[in-house]
């Protein structure tokens, strides 16, 4: 049986491990944190959103980024300090603008396919993750925003999405808790929301039940190739001492989020992933008044670039913003404050005295498509770079990756040998 090491235990790494185990491989997941889903998969916006499949490679994104560069509370913020990685990524981002339409349609199709995989896995493994299937409602404050969204909607519908325009009055009937005078919006009833951390940690336990192994607190320092791969990693013992260990494997799958770029370099590949920071706040709905004032339908405010998810009766997640600032995980008050203020404005009955802030790094490729497939060297594979759609897409990309792995490492052939 081929042995495969997956680097990373976020949503993509754990989904990959599950798909490989289901196919019959011997799988070990190596993760630098103490538990699964402790970085970008910890507290994201919670949306499973095919309706958010529009890629960002559009001139309007560039113009908005320039306009907002000096506003610390802007929805999109870029640190202008010189950095080769950042500016090479931006140059490739611009070069992919001609693929905007094609990539948006392709992402929509992938997101729709991912639903089937994920929902089947959740049912098979009995995973509870505060799943709410009330759809996602995109709202627009003015005519210009609505008309741009209508053009985007044609691409999403072409990709197979059941998404339709709604009037300002219909917005109120879909989600009565929402306050605001909107020009119009778009509603996707088949989209849903949930707690990514709950899902990923439960899926990791399902992997262990299926024979998967997880090595936590393990920082990979070197990957060497002989007859097999040898991964060198360090871990900390209970007494605080650092211990160096090695692990041999037939193949390596990189699912390490924003750090995938470094592992690709170790393996002889160029992977131009850039970390784009996003923020969220989790609002505790401590009483019945707050619970009744918070929405159950997921909202996406296109102007503010803010999304919401209802996580059970007593939690409300509000997330958004994009910050180009390297591998910086600092939680800045001036970036969190707009999320809280937005919540107070659109949901005035929600008490924001108890709010938990968070920041995570979205691993983005310049073309906004995940990198899924084989590397240059035999036995090297990637499933990474999903950007803001990691949870939405990972079940489908993991299923696709297994087919690529199986072409190089047929389970039956190796087992029989």
Order of alpha helices (4+ residues) and beta strands (2+ residues): beta-alpha-beta-beta-alpha-beta-alpha-alpha-beta-alpha-beta-alpha-beta-beta-alpha-beta-beta-beta-beta-beta-alpha-beta-alpha-beta-beta-beta-alpha-beta-beta-beta-alpha-alpha
